Amino acid sequence: MTPWEYASRYLPVQVPRSQGLAEIYPIDISHYHLGAPTAAKDQILGAMSDHFASNQRKNASYRLTLRVNGLPVEFASRDELIPSLNAFWGKGTPEDCQIVLHLALTLGGIKPNQLQSWADTNLGLDCNGFVGNYLFHEVQQNGWQQAPGKTEIGPSTTIDEYFKRWVQDPILDLSHVMPGRMHLIVRVDDNGLVIPRCSGGKVGHIAITQPGESMNQSFVTDTMGFYDKETADLGMYNKFALRTVESGGPVKGVQKNWMVFVQPYKVKGVFEVRRDHIHMLDKVRIAPLRAGPG
């Protein structure tokens, strides 16, 4: 599964109305979320606690059954559901998002016609939340219920650790990029150092490339297909570009971009880039992905 195929599992996630399959609600997890959760996280946590306490007083062996990826999954306690609350922190898998949305419907009092708005307000992905889940669950083939160990790379790992452990040597010359392979692209500071989370008021960022999608000479057009002078004036015309999959903010979450390499920066191996959907000038390093983390 490519990065965009994995991203498409968030766009939308399939949420069952109940344990049956009669009604399925497609809900997009399409917003960028960075930082602390909203109050809805504690509301869902409280509803989970009350539900298990009430039902297990009557029947100590009670299990809550939810449908995940179309299959019934039993949960014996509130604690077994807590990992799914990662969706409130921008770190959830597609399955985490399914579960939280199902709980919002069944325990949280959210009506079906409110569910997309509720998701937009409370759920989302940040950059390493998306890349980390893709690498850990899809590339490494860990099941959705498996969480990264303390020393493993996962959706909460700092970005500098990805660049230390998940890539081969950073690329110094764009002619060495192999578009058929996946690459990690990370934001760096003015000295060319990878920004782990925040540095000097700048937030770190990581993207992954979609294999096989590149342009040796980017051609910038407007929505009518004509030459777009404004975008070309930003240095995005007739340059090398790679298709990236990333959750880049500030509002829209996981998406595809054309990342245009505008020019080399003064630090060797650092490049100034702009994206077709995010025009801000960025400084990045790029390196090919390894088969697994070191």
C-alpha positions as CSV (number, residue, x, y, z in Angstrom):
1,M,0.0,0.0,0.0
2,T,1.4,3.4,-1.0
3,P,1.4,6.4,1.2
4,W,-1.6,7.9,-0.7
5,E,-3.5,4.6,-0.5
6,Y,-3.0,4.6,3.3
7,A,-4.0,8.3,3.5
8,S,-7.2,7.5,1.6
9,R,-8.2,5.2,4.4
10,Y,-8.8,8.4,6.4
11,L,-10.7,10.0,3.5
12,P,-13.1,8.7,4.5
13,V,-13.2,6.2,7.4
14,Q,-16.2,4.0,7.4
15,V,-18.3,4.3,10.6
16,P,-21.1,1.8,11.3
17,R,-24.2,3.1,13.0
18,S,-24.4,0.0,15.2
19,Q,-23.0,-3.5,15.5
20,G,-24.8,-4.3,12.2
21,L,-23.7,-3.3,8.8
22,A,-27.0,-1.8,7.6
23,E,-25.8,1.8,7.9
24,I,-22.3,3.0,7.2
25,Y,-21.3,6.7,7.5
26,P,-18.3,7.9,5.5
27,I,-16.5,10.5,7.6
28,D,-13.4,12.3,6.5
29,I,-10.5,12.8,8.9
30,S,-9.4,15.8,6.9
31,H,-8.2,18.4,9.4
32,Y,-4.8,19.1,10.7
33,H,-4.5,18.6,14.5
34,L,-1.4,19.5,16.5
35,G,-1.2,19.5,20.3
36,A,-3.6,19.0,23.2
37,P,-7.0,17.3,22.6
38,T,-10.3,19.1,22.9
39,A,-12.8,18.6,25.8
40,A,-14.5,15.9,23.7
41,K,-11.7,13.5,24.6
42,D,-12.7,13.5,28.3
43,Q,-16.3,13.4,27.4
44,I,-15.8,10.2,25.4
45,L,-13.5,8.7,28.1
46,G,-16.2,9.4,30.7
47,A,-18.9,7.8,28.6
48,M,-16.7,4.7,28.1
49,S,-16.1,4.5,31.9
50,D,-19.8,4.9,32.7
51,H,-20.8,2.3,30.1
52,F,-18.5,-0.4,31.4
53,A,-19.2,0.3,35.0
54,S,-23.0,0.1,34.5
55,N,-22.9,-3.0,32.3
56,Q,-20.3,-4.9,34.3
57,R,-22.3,-4.4,37.6
58,K,-25.0,-6.5,36.0
59,N,-22.7,-8.9,34.2
60,A,-19.1,-9.1,35.2
61,S,-18.2,-10.7,31.8
62,Y,-19.8,-8.0,29.7
63,R,-17.9,-7.1,26.5
64,L,-18.5,-4.1,24.2
65,T,-18.6,-5.2,20.6
66,L,-17.6,-2.6,17.9
67,R,-17.1,-3.1,14.2
68,V,-13.6,-2.2,13.0
69,N,-12.8,-2.6,9.3
70,G,-16.1,-4.4,8.9
71,L,-15.3,-7.0,11.6
72,P,-16.7,-7.4,15.1
73,V,-14.1,-6.7,17.8
74,E,-14.7,-7.2,21.5
75,F,-13.4,-4.9,24.3
76,A,-13.4,-6.1,27.9
77,S,-12.7,-2.8,29.6
78,R,-12.4,0.9,29.1
79,D,-8.6,0.5,29.2
80,E,-8.6,-1.6,26.1
81,L,-10.2,1.4,24.2
82,I,-7.9,4.1,25.6
83,P,-5.3,3.7,22.8
84,S,-7.9,4.7,20.3
85,L,-8.1,8.1,22.0
86,N,-4.8,8.9,20.1
87,A,-7.2,10.2,17.4
88,F,-7.8,13.2,19.6
89,W,-4.0,14.0,19.7
90,G,-3.5,13.9,15.9
91,K,-1.9,10.4,16.2
92,G,-4.7,8.0,15.5
93,T,-4.7,5.2,12.9
94,P,-7.8,4.9,10.6
95,E,-9.0,2.2,13.0
96,D,-8.6,4.5,16.0
97,C,-10.7,7.1,14.2
98,Q,-13.4,4.5,13.3
99,I,-13.6,3.5,17.0
100,V,-13.8,7.0,18.4
101,L,-16.5,8.0,15.9
102,H,-18.4,4.8,16.6
103,L,-18.2,5.6,20.3
104,A,-19.4,9.2,19.7
105,L,-22.5,7.8,18.0
106,T,-23.3,5.0,20.4
107,L,-22.2,6.4,23.8
108,G,-21.5,10.1,23.2
109,G,-24.9,11.3,22.1
110,I,-23.6,12.6,18.7
111,K,-26.2,12.3,15.9
112,P,-25.3,11.0,12.5
113,N,-25.8,14.3,10.8
114,Q,-23.5,15.9,13.4
115,L,-20.7,13.4,13.0
116,Q,-18.6,15.0,10.3
117,S,-18.7,18.4,12.0
118,W,-17.8,16.7,15.3
119,A,-14.8,15.0,13.6
120,D,-13.6,18.2,12.0
121,T,-13.7,20.0,15.4
122,N,-12.1,17.2,17.5
123,L,-10.1,14.8,15.4
124,G,-7.3,15.1,12.9
125,L,-3.7,14.2,12.1
126,D,-0.4,15.9,12.5
127,C,2.6,15.2,10.3
128,N,4.4,12.5,12.2
129,G,1.0,11.1,13.2
130,F,0.4,10.2,9.6
131,V,3.9,9.2,8.6
132,G,4.5,7.3,11.8
133,N,1.3,5.3,11.5
134,Y,2.1,4.5,7.8
135,L,5.6,3.3,8.5
136,F,4.7,1.3,11.7
137,H,1.5,-0.3,10.6
138,E,1.8,-0.5,6.8
139,V,5.5,-0.7,5.9
140,Q,6.4,-2.8,9.0
141,Q,3.1,-4.7,8.9
142,N,2.2,-4.3,12.6
143,G,-1.5,-4.9,13.3
144,W,-3.7,-2.0,14.1
145,Q,-4.0,-3.0,17.8
146,Q,-0.2,-3.2,18.2
147,A,1.4,-0.1,19.7
148,P,5.0,0.9,19.2
149,G,7.3,-0.1,22.1
150,K,9.4,2.5,23.9
151,T,12.4,2.2,21.6
152,E,10.4,1.8,18.4
153,I,9.6,4.5,15.9
154,G,5.9,5.5,16.0
155,P,3.5,8.4,15.4
156,S,4.7,10.3,18.5
157,T,8.5,10.0,17.7
158,T,10.3,13.2,17.2
159,I,11.1,14.0,13.5
160,D,14.9,13.9,14.0
161,E,14.6,10.3,15.1
162,Y,12.8,9.4,11.8
163,F,15.7,10.9,9.9
164,K,18.3,9.1,12.0
165,R,16.7,5.7,11.9
166,W,14.4,5.4,8.9
167,V,16.5,6.7,6.0
168,Q,19.7,6.1,4.1
169,D,22.2,8.8,3.5
170,P,20.6,12.2,2.9
171,I,20.7,13.4,-0.7
172,L,23.1,16.2,-1.6
173,D,22.3,16.5,-5.3
174,L,18.7,16.2,-6.7
175,S,20.0,14.2,-9.6
176,H,20.4,11.3,-7.1
177,V,16.7,11.2,-6.3
178,M,15.1,8.0,-7.4
179,P,11.4,8.9,-8.0
180,G,10.3,5.3,-8.0
181,R,11.3,4.9,-4.3
182,M,9.8,6.5,-1.2
183,H,11.8,9.3,0.5
184,L,11.3,11.2,3.7
185,I,11.5,15.0,3.6
186,V,12.0,16.9,6.8
187,R,12.0,20.6,7.7
188,V,15.3,22.0,8.9
189,D,16.5,25.2,10.5
190,D,18.8,27.9,9.1
191,N,21.8,25.8,10.0
192,G,20.4,22.7,8.2
193,L,19.5,20.8,11.4
194,V,16.4,18.8,11.5
195,I,13.7,20.4,13.7
196,P,12.6,17.7,16.1
197,R,9.3,19.3,17.3
198,C,9.8,23.1,17.7
199,S,12.9,25.2,17.3
200,G,13.2,29.0,17.3
201,G,9.4,29.4,16.9
202,K,9.4,27.0,13.9
203,V,7.4,23.7,14.1
204,G,9.0,20.6,12.7
205,H,7.5,18.8,9.7
206,I,7.9,15.5,7.9
207,A,6.5,14.3,4.6
208,I,6.8,11.1,2.6
209,T,6.9,10.9,-1.2
210,Q,4.5,9.0,-3.4
211,P,6.6,6.5,-5.4
212,G,6.6,7.0,-9.2
213,E,5.2,10.5,-9.1
214,S,7.6,13.3,-10.1
215,M,8.2,16.1,-12.6
216,N,11.6,17.0,-14.0
217,Q,10.2,20.4,-15.2
218,S,7.2,21.6,-13.2
219,F,4.7,23.4,-15.3
220,V,2.6,25.8,-13.2
221,T,-1.0,26.5,-14.3
222,D,-4.0,28.1,-12.8
223,T,-7.4,26.4,-12.3
224,M,-8.2,27.1,-16.0
225,G,-5.0,25.4,-17.2
226,F,-3.3,28.6,-18.2
227,Y,0.1,29.8,-17.2
228,D,0.0,31.0,-13.6
229,K,2.3,34.0,-13.3
230,E,1.8,34.5,-9.6
231,T,2.9,31.0,-8.7
232,A,5.7,31.1,-11.3
233,D,7.0,34.2,-9.6
234,L,7.4,32.2,-6.5
235,G,10.0,30.1,-8.3
236,M,7.8,27.0,-9.0
237,Y,8.0,27.0,-12.7
238,N,10.3,24.6,-14.7
239,K,11.8,23.0,-11.6
240,F,12.1,19.4,-10.2
241,A,9.1,18.3,-8.2
242,L,8.0,15.3,-6.2
243,R,4.6,14.3,-5.1
244,T,4.4,14.3,-1.4
245,V,1.8,12.9,1.0
246,E,1.7,14.8,4.3
247,S,-0.5,16.3,6.9
248,G,0.7,19.9,6.6
249,G,-1.8,22.3,8.1
250,P,-2.6,24.9,9.0
251,V,-6.2,23.6,8.6
252,K,-6.3,20.9,6.0
253,G,-4.8,17.7,7.1
254,V,-3.5,14.7,5.1
255,Q,-3.2,15.6,1.4
256,K,-1.2,15.2,-1.7
257,N,1.1,18.1,-2.8
258,W,3.6,18.8,-5.5
259,M,6.7,19.8,-3.6
260,V,8.7,22.0,-6.0
261,F,12.5,22.2,-5.3
262,V,13.0,25.9,-5.9
263,Q,16.7,26.1,-5.3
264,P,19.6,24.8,-3.2
265,Y,20.1,26.5,0.1
266,K,23.5,27.8,1.3
267,V,23.9,24.7,3.5
268,K,24.9,21.6,1.5
269,G,22.1,19.1,1.1
270,V,19.4,21.6,2.1
271,F,16.8,22.7,-0.5
272,E,14.3,25.6,-0.6
273,V,10.9,24.2,-1.6
274,R,7.3,25.3,-2.1
275,R,4.2,23.2,-2.5
276,D,1.3,23.8,-4.9
277,H,-1.2,23.8,-2.0
278,I,1.1,25.4,0.6
279,H,3.0,28.2,-1.0
280,M,5.2,29.1,2.1
281,L,9.0,28.8,1.4
282,D,10.4,25.9,3.4
283,K,13.9,24.5,3.9
284,V,14.2,20.7,3.8
285,R,16.5,17.7,3.6
286,I,15.5,14.6,1.7
287,A,16.7,11.0,2.0
288,P,15.5,7.6,0.6
289,L,13.6,5.4,2.9
290,R,15.2,2.2,4.3
291,A,13.5,-1.2,4.3
292,G,13.1,-0.8,8.1
293,P,14.3,1.4,11.0
294,G,17.8,1.1,12.3
